Amino acid sequence: IEAISKSIFIPRGITTVALDRAKNWEFVPADDVQVGDPVSGGDIIGTVKENNLIRHKIMVPPKVSGTITKILPAGHYTIETDIYELEDEGTTKSYGMFHSWPVRVPRPTTEKLAGDT
């Protein structure tokens, strides 16, 4: 942020990407996901190791469903590389390792639990 704004202060309206788009990450597809499998929002497609403590799950975005037509083998890819494709009602769409979600839009849930449980 300092390099973009040329200041130690963050000015209003500055935007940057949170993750380096050029870095290669090690993607490992899930053992139980194969071409032809039906999937829906929240299903795990694979994992990406960030470091020794953190392993991110690559999931189908909310409100998306379909049949897997392509999934890449284990390897190193950028977060913008299309990792898998889904077909739904004759249309095919590709997905990468991340998706953006507006901050003020709540994630879909099936049940909301009380805070004391």
Secondary structure as the mmCIF struct_conf table of DSSP 4:
data_model
#
loop_
_struct_conf.conf_type_id
_struct_conf.id
_struct_conf.beg_label_comp_id
_struct_conf.beg_label_asym_id
_struct_conf.beg_label_seq_id
_struct_conf.end_label_comp_id
_struct_conf.end_label_asym_id
_struct_conf.end_label_seq_id
HELX_RH_AL_P HELX_RH_AL_P1 GLU A 2 SER A 5
TURN_TY1_P TURN_TY1_P1 LYS A 6 LYS A 6
BEND BEND1 SER A 7 PHE A 9
TURN_TY1_P TURN_TY1_P2 ARG A 12 GLY A 13
BEND BEND2 ALA A 18 LEU A 19
BEND BEND3 ARG A 21 ALA A 22
STRN STRN1 TRP A 25 PRO A 29
TURN_TY1_P TURN_TY1_P3 ASP A 31 ASP A 32
TURN_TY1_P TURN_TY1_P4 VAL A 35 GLY A 36
STRN STRN2 PRO A 38 SER A 40
TURN_TY1_P TURN_TY1_P5 GLY A 41 GLY A 42
STRN STRN3 ILE A 44 LYS A 49
BEND BEND4 ASN A 51 LEU A 53
STRN STRN4 ARG A 55 MET A 59
HELX_LH_PP_P HELX_LH_PP_P1 VAL A 60 PRO A 61
TURN_TY1_P TURN_TY1_P6 PRO A 62 LYS A 63
STRN STRN5 SER A 65 ILE A 71
HELX_LH_PP_P HELX_LH_PP_P2 LEU A 72 PRO A 73
BEND BEND5 ALA A 74 ALA A 74
STRN STRN6 GLY A 75 TYR A 77
TURN_TY1_P TURN_TY1_P7 ILE A 79 GLU A 80
BEND BEND6 THR A 81 THR A 81
STRN STRN7 TYR A 84 ASP A 88
TURN_TY1_P TURN_TY1_P8 GLU A 89 GLY A 90
STRN STRN8 THR A 91 TYR A 95
BEND BEND7 MET A 97 MET A 97
TURN_TY1_P TURN_TY1_P9 VAL A 103 ARG A 104
BEND BEND8 VAL A 105 VAL A 105
HELX_LH_PP_P HELX_LH_PP_P3 PRO A 106 PRO A 108
BEND BEND9 THR A 110 THR A 110
TURN_TY1_P TURN_TY1_P10 GLY A 115 ASP A 116
#
